[in-house]
């Protein structure tokens, strides 16, 4: 495989990788040697993990530790309280309103994805939740290739207040039918300006979640060429290729995941009702946890195959130590997946804060 591959990472996928056995070890875009799981990153470090499929279970069974990538532009992980800015991209979102909880509602949001997503982000760091604790064991300031951190290193920060820092409905233009990574990155830069985050310092612990409306296909989502539920990246990746005057910007391509139903987690934990939005919180929680542990991919924490902390535990099943399950925040109960814990060599749904 080429060493000049784009770095879209944390792509939580929906299609079986049929050519696993045909791929051999090679050099990744990170300069690290791929192991026998290279097929989960076939061309762009995507992790294509079909839900409820034996291939997904095989991926989740990986035991190689996450290793520190040395940072990109001096950034490895999110070291301050994470700030999530949610951007609803495009005029297709329709009329904007507010519900009884103060969440933005949209007439074009037929499945109710918008308020559910806001409630999850607002709940992070509340109710003494320890789902976020798993990520706090990771850090920056250690040697490239390190698999553990000392107390003196700058660790991933636990959300000291709710992580939801702002919501913007950008209806100035229609969201493209098939937005490119460049267009998504450009929207993230536009959002940074909207929120007044016009310095590198103001974006150091920020991430922008660019949510596309139903029926659209950002970066090929829900098409034959886009077998994923979501991905995250930063503007400086050559695949994105967006210049930011405000420092590096971490962002997520957040398609309207309910368009893919069970393939992207609908009713994965709960049956009916709120379970119809299980995929929204599982998938976007997946991307959030990967962004704070690998803010400028792949300068943060990945394993030898390029998989990030949530990739290693995606679609692992329901319940148990590291399977998907409901997590109680102050804003409600949400289906979340477990993430990888180096210190226990396993997926965990909770972990004491480090």
KEZALUM-860535 format. One record per residue (C-alpha): x, y, z; residue number from 1; residue in three letters. Coordinates in pm, whole numbers, plus 50000, padded with zeros to 5 digits. Each point is the difference from the previous one (the first is absolute). Example, Ala and Ser with C-alpha at 12.3 -4.5 7.8 and 13.67 -1.06 7.14 Angstrom:
REM KEZALUM-860535
<<51230 49550 50780> 1 ALA>
<<50137 50344 49934> 2 SER>
//
This chain:
REM KEZALUM-860535
<<50000 50000 50000> 1 UNK>
<<50118 50352 49931> 2 UNK>
<<50167 50197 50275> 3 UNK>
<<49811 50308 49880> 4 UNK>
<<49657 49894 50110> 5 UNK>
<<49745 50241 50146> 6 UNK>
<<49956 49978 50375> 7 UNK>
<<49626 49985 50046> 8 UNK>
<<49984 49803 50320> 9 UNK>
<<49745 49866 50236> 10 UNK>
<<49778 49908 49709> 11 UNK>
<<49749 49774 50161> 12 UNK>
<<49897 49788 49707> 13 UNK>
<<49702 49807 49875> 14 UNK>
<<50126 49757 49735> 15 UNK>
<<50182 49671 50026> 16 UNK>
<<50359 50017 49882> 17 UNK>
<<50012 49707 49762> 18 UNK>
<<50367 50024 49920> 19 UNK>
<<50152 49962 50346> 20 UNK>
<<50209 49701 49903> 21 UNK>
<<50144 50171 49693> 22 UNK>
<<50164 50288 50184> 23 UNK>
<<50353 49969 50122> 24 UNK>
<<50194 50200 50255> 25 UNK>
<<50116 50337 49873> 26 UNK>
<<50101 50344 50107> 27 UNK>
<<49712 50223 50111> 28 UNK>
<<49965 50374 49949> 29 UNK>
<<50120 50037 50359> 30 UNK>
<<50329 49827 49920> 31 UNK>
<<49905 49709 50227> 32 UNK>
<<50000 49637 49891> 33 UNK>
<<49657 49852 49943> 34 UNK>
<<49921 49672 50170> 35 UNK>
<<49767 49727 49881> 36 UNK>
<<49702 50232 50044> 37 UNK>
<<50101 50225 49714> 38 UNK>
<<49674 49923 49822> 39 UNK>
<<49815 50220 50243> 40 UNK>
<<50191 50294 49851> 41 UNK>
<<50007 49900 49633> 42 UNK>
<<50062 50335 49831> 43 UNK>
<<49948 50287 50240> 44 UNK>
<<50027 49860 50351> 45 UNK>
<<49630 49939 50002> 46 UNK>
<<49874 49747 50246> 47 UNK>
<<49724 49811 49825> 48 UNK>
<<49827 49809 50272> 49 UNK>
<<49663 49860 49898> 50 UNK>
<<49759 49985 50293> 51 UNK>
<<49889 49662 50131> 52 UNK>
<<50245 49819 49775> 53 UNK>
<<50284 49758 50079> 54 UNK>
<<50250 50231 49833> 55 UNK>
<<49907 50268 50252> 56 UNK>
<<50059 49763 50289> 57 UNK>
<<50341 49912 49860> 58 UNK>
<<50094 50366 49986> 59 UNK>
<<49884 50058 50355> 60 UNK>
<<50218 49712 50120> 61 UNK>
<<50323 50185 49919> 62 UNK>
<<50229 50016 50298> 63 UNK>
<<50292 50213 49879> 64 UNK>
<<50039 50309 50213> 65 UNK>
<<49943 50353 49884> 66 UNK>
<<50323 50188 49942> 67 UNK>
<<50070 50372 50003> 68 UNK>
<<50060 50145 49653> 69 UNK>
<<50224 50286 50102> 70 UNK>
<<49754 50281 49930> 71 UNK>
<<49926 50198 49685> 72 UNK>
<<50073 50374 50014> 73 UNK>
<<50073 49950 50367> 74 UNK>
<<49651 49859 50063> 75 UNK>
<<49941 49645 50118> 76 UNK>
<<49691 49993 50221> 77 UNK>
<<49741 50241 50139> 78 UNK>
<<50160 50119 50323> 79 UNK>
<<49740 50258 50109> 80 UNK>
<<49632 49943 50068> 81 UNK>
<<49860 49887 49663> 82 UNK>
<<49780 50247 49816> 83 UNK>
<<49761 49868 49736> 84 UNK>
<<49845 50237 49748> 85 UNK>
<<49712 49847 49804> 86 UNK>
<<49936 50139 49652> 87 UNK>
<<49684 49908 49811> 88 UNK>
<<50119 50052 49645> 89 UNK>
<<49755 50114 49731> 90 UNK>
<<49667 50164 49926> 91 UNK>
<<49835 49656 49982> 92 UNK>
<<49978 49996 50381> 93 UNK>
<<49693 50223 49973> 94 UNK>
<<49836 50207 50271> 95 UNK>
<<50196 50046 50321> 96 UNK>
<<49829 49971 50338> 97 UNK>
<<50075 49920 50363> 98 UNK>
<<49856 49718 50211> 99 UNK>
<<49918 49997 50370> 100 UNK>
<<50358 49907 50090> 101 UNK>
<<50146 50290 49807> 102 UNK>
<<50131 49784 49716> 103 UNK>
<<49989 50119 49641> 104 UNK>
<<49733 49824 49794> 105 UNK>
<<49972 49991 49623> 106 UNK>
<<49698 49934 49782> 107 UNK>
<<50219 49807 49756> 108 UNK>
<<50118 49764 50273> 109 UNK>
<<49733 49734 49966> 110 UNK>
<<50170 49752 50234> 111 UNK>
<<50080 50248 50279> 112 UNK>
<<50376 49955 49967> 113 UNK>
<<50079 50363 50090> 114 UNK>
<<49868 50020 50357> 115 UNK>
<<50125 49650 50082> 116 UNK>
<<50350 50091 49887> 117 UNK>
<<49998 50322 50201> 118 UNK>
<<49877 49821 50312> 119 UNK>
<<50282 49746 49978> 120 UNK>
<<50272 50262 49966> 121 UNK>
<<49845 50210 50276> 122 UNK>
<<49997 49695 50226> 123 UNK>
<<50368 49916 49965> 124 UNK>
<<50181 50064 50327> 125 UNK>
<<49676 50006 50204> 126 UNK>
<<49839 49760 50248> 127 UNK>
<<50346 49873 50098> 128 UNK>
<<50012 49801 49677> 129 UNK>
<<50312 49790 49947> 130 UNK>
<<49958 49924 49631> 131 UNK>
<<50220 50307 49948> 132 UNK>
<<50245 49866 50257> 133 UNK>
<<50132 49734 49760> 134 UNK>
<<50152 50267 49777> 135 UNK>
<<50180 50183 50282> 136 UNK>
<<50275 49736 50019> 137 UNK>
<<50144 50129 49670> 138 UNK>
<<50230 50299 49972> 139 UNK>
<<50254 50188 49795> 140 UNK>
<<50360 50089 50075> 141 UNK>
<<50121 49639 50001> 142 UNK>
<<50230 49841 49745> 143 UNK>
<<49858 49888 49668> 144 UNK>
<<49900 49636 50037> 145 UNK>
<<49939 50023 50376> 146 UNK>
<<49710 49793 50131> 147 UNK>
<<49953 50166 50340> 148 UNK>
<<50017 50340 50168> 149 UNK>
<<50136 50134 50326> 150 UNK>
<<49816 50232 50235> 151 UNK>
<<50216 50289 49883> 152 UNK>
<<49885 49977 49639> 153 UNK>
<<49710 50209 49866> 154 UNK>
<<49709 49756 49991> 155 UNK>
<<49675 50004 49808> 156 UNK>
<<49775 50223 50206> 157 UNK>
<<49676 49889 50157> 158 UNK>
<<49717 50240 49907> 159 UNK>
<<49989 50241 50295> 160 UNK>
<<49664 50126 49883> 161 UNK>
<<49773 49874 49727> 162 UNK>
<<50192 49963 49675> 163 UNK>
<<49739 50172 49784> 164 UNK>
<<50155 50341 49931> 165 UNK>
<<49774 50128 49722> 166 UNK>
<<49741 49919 49734> 167 UNK>
<<49966 50169 49662> 168 UNK>
<<49755 49936 49718> 169 UNK>
<<50177 50123 49686> 170 UNK>
<<49722 50045 49748> 171 UNK>
<<50193 50249 49788> 172 UNK>
<<50043 49736 49730> 173 UNK>
<<49861 49659 49920> 174 UNK>
<<50208 49710 50121> 175 UNK>
<<50149 49829 49693> 176 UNK>
<<49848 49670 49897> 177 UNK>
<<50344 49843 50034> 178 UNK>
<<50219 50241 50195> 179 UNK>
<<50372 49945 49956> 180 UNK>
<<50244 49988 50289> 181 UNK>
<<50119 50343 49886> 182 UNK>
<<49646 50140 50025> 183 UNK>
<<49951 49847 50345> 184 UNK>
<<50332 50139 50120> 185 UNK>
<<49911 50341 49857> 186 UNK>
<<49674 49992 50194> 187 UNK>
<<50197 49927 50318> 188 UNK>
<<50216 50307 49937> 189 UNK>
<<49686 50205 49937> 190 UNK>
<<49856 49871 50327> 191 UNK>
<<50312 50097 50194> 192 UNK>
<<49955 50357 49877> 193 UNK>
<<49629 49991 50087> 194 UNK>
<<50074 49896 50357> 195 UNK>
<<50280 50256 50036> 196 UNK>
<<50272 49737 50025> 197 UNK>
<<50247 50195 49791> 198 UNK>
<<50327 49901 50168> 199 UNK>
<<50193 49677 50025> 200 UNK>
<<49957 50015 50377> 201 UNK>
<<49620 50016 49977> 202 UNK>
<<49999 49690 49778> 203 UNK>
<<50255 49798 50195> 204 UNK>
<<49733 49799 50184> 205 UNK>
<<49712 50049 49758> 206 UNK>
<<49838 49770 49749> 207 UNK>
<<49741 50083 49738> 208 UNK>
<<49729 49746 49918> 209 UNK>
<<49872 50075 49650> 210 UNK>
<<49659 49833 49973> 211 UNK>
<<49855 49955 49652> 212 UNK>
<<49624 49976 49936> 213 UNK>
<<49805 49689 49911> 214 UNK>
<<50032 49880 49643> 215 UNK>
<<50351 50137 49950> 216 UNK>
<<50321 49801 49958> 217 UNK>
<<50294 50186 50154> 218 UNK>
<<50322 49844 49869> 219 UNK>
<<49794 49723 49845> 220 UNK>
<<49805 49897 50311> 221 UNK>
<<49725 49748 49917> 222 UNK>
<<50135 49935 49651> 223 UNK>
<<50197 49711 49854> 224 UNK>
<<50320 50197 50057> 225 UNK>
<<49928 50111 50355> 226 UNK>
<<49975 49704 50236> 227 UNK>
<<50017 50189 50330> 228 UNK>
<<49777 50163 50257> 229 UNK>
<<50224 50299 50083> 230 UNK>
<<50363 50109 50010> 231 UNK>
<<50216 50266 50162> 232 UNK>
<<50308 50184 49880> 233 UNK>
<<50163 50343 50012> 234 UNK>
<<50028 50271 49738> 235 UNK>
<<50371 49943 49936> 236 UNK>
<<49965 49644 49871> 237 UNK>
<<50083 50005 49626> 238 UNK>
<<49675 49813 49937> 239 UNK>
<<49813 50300 50141> 240 UNK>
<<50245 50266 49882> 241 UNK>
<<49842 50301 50168> 242 UNK>
<<50207 50294 50122> 243 UNK>
<<49886 50134 50336> 244 UNK>
<<50095 50350 50117> 245 UNK>
<<49894 49895 50351> 246 UNK>
<<50245 49719 50070> 247 UNK>
<<49934 49630 49950> 248 UNK>
<<49633 49902 50012> 249 UNK>
<<49875 49653 50098> 250 UNK>
<<49668 49912 49839> 251 UNK>
<<49763 49711 49943> 252 UNK>
<<49812 49906 49688> 253 UNK>
<<49665 49917 50161> 254 UNK>
<<49755 49872 49739> 255 UNK>
<<49632 49953 50077> 256 UNK>
<<50082 49654 50135> 257 UNK>
<<49637 49897 50045> 258 UNK>
<<49979 49983 49619> 259 UNK>
<<50189 49671 50033> 260 UNK>
<<49783 49862 50279> 261 UNK>
<<50133 49687 50170> 262 UNK>
<<50320 50012 49793> 263 UNK>
<<50103 50302 50207> 264 UNK>
<<49861 49883 50333> 265 UNK>
<<49627 50056 50007> 266 UNK>
<<49856 49796 50291> 267 UNK>
<<50344 49852 50069> 268 UNK>
<<49945 50025 50377> 269 UNK>
<<49635 50095 50043> 270 UNK>
<<49689 49883 49818> 271 UNK>
<<49774 50266 49847> 272 UNK>
<<49945 50349 50141> 273 UNK>
<<50331 50157 50098> 274 UNK>
<<50170 49693 49852> 275 UNK>
<<49926 50140 49657> 276 UNK>
<<50272 50253 50080> 277 UNK>
<<50251 49758 50155> 278 UNK>
<<50219 50037 49693> 279 UNK>
<<50015 50378 50038> 280 UNK>
<<50160 49982 50345> 281 UNK>
<<50208 49687 49938> 282 UNK>
<<50151 50135 49678> 283 UNK>
<<50050 50358 50113> 284 UNK>
<<50129 49890 50340> 285 UNK>
<<50245 49782 49806> 286 UNK>
<<50128 50299 49802> 287 UNK>
<<50014 50228 50305> 288 UNK>
<<50212 49752 50197> 289 UNK>
<<50237 49956 49708> 290 UNK>
<<50037 50372 49944> 291 UNK>
<<50107 50068 50359> 292 UNK>
<<50253 49715 49994> 293 UNK>
<<50126 50067 49645> 294 UNK>
<<49917 50362 49930> 295 UNK>
<<50222 50046 49692> 296 UNK>
<<50009 49651 49851> 297 UNK>
<<50215 49810 50041> 298 UNK>
<<50208 50193 50248> 299 UNK>
<<49806 49857 50292> 300 UNK>
<<49926 49643 50101> 301 UNK>
<<49957 49717 49748> 302 UNK>
<<50096 49635 49992> 303 UNK>
<<50239 49836 49751> 304 UNK>
<<49722 49969 49743> 305 UNK>
<<49906 50366 50032> 306 UNK>
<<49683 49930 50200> 307 UNK>
<<49904 50257 50264> 308 UNK>
<<49851 49942 50344> 309 UNK>
<<49638 49973 49886> 310 UNK>
<<50079 49808 49681> 311 UNK>
<<50132 49711 50208> 312 UNK>
<<49668 49967 50181> 313 UNK>
<<49746 50089 49731> 314 UNK>
<<49701 49766 49966> 315 UNK>
<<50149 49773 50264> 316 UNK>
<<49660 49895 50127> 317 UNK>
<<49771 50117 50278> 318 UNK>
<<50075 49992 50372> 319 UNK>
<<50289 49870 50202> 320 UNK>
<<50324 50178 50082> 321 UNK>
<<50048 50172 49666> 322 UNK>
<<49689 49943 49793> 323 UNK>
<<49753 50268 49899> 324 UNK>
<<49745 50093 50266> 325 UNK>
<<49800 50286 50142> 326 UNK>
<<50200 50261 50190> 327 UNK>
<<49820 50240 50233> 328 UNK>
<<50084 50368 49962> 329 UNK>
<<49819 50285 50171> 330 UNK>
<<49824 50060 49668> 331 UNK>
<<49869 49647 49957> 332 UNK>
<<50106 49644 49928> 333 UNK>
<<50186 49940 49676> 334 UNK>
<<50122 49697 49809> 335 UNK>
<<50380 50024 49991> 336 UNK>
<<50272 49759 49891> 337 UNK>
<<50304 49903 50205> 338 UNK>
<<50346 50128 49912> 339 UNK>
<<50344 49846 50027> 340 UNK>
<<50189 50010 50330> 341 UNK>
<<50375 49937 49978> 342 UNK>
<<50035 49952 50375> 343 UNK>
<<49757 49706 49999> 344 UNK>
<<50066 49882 49643> 345 UNK>
<<49630 49991 49932> 346 UNK>
<<49698 50202 49897> 347 UNK>
<<49841 50188 50288> 348 UNK>
<<49670 50183 50038> 349 UNK>
<<50125 50175 50315> 350 UNK>
<<50331 50074 50168> 351 UNK>
<<50110 50212 50298> 352 UNK>
<<50119 50346 49902> 353 UNK>
<<50378 50021 49971> 354 UNK>
//
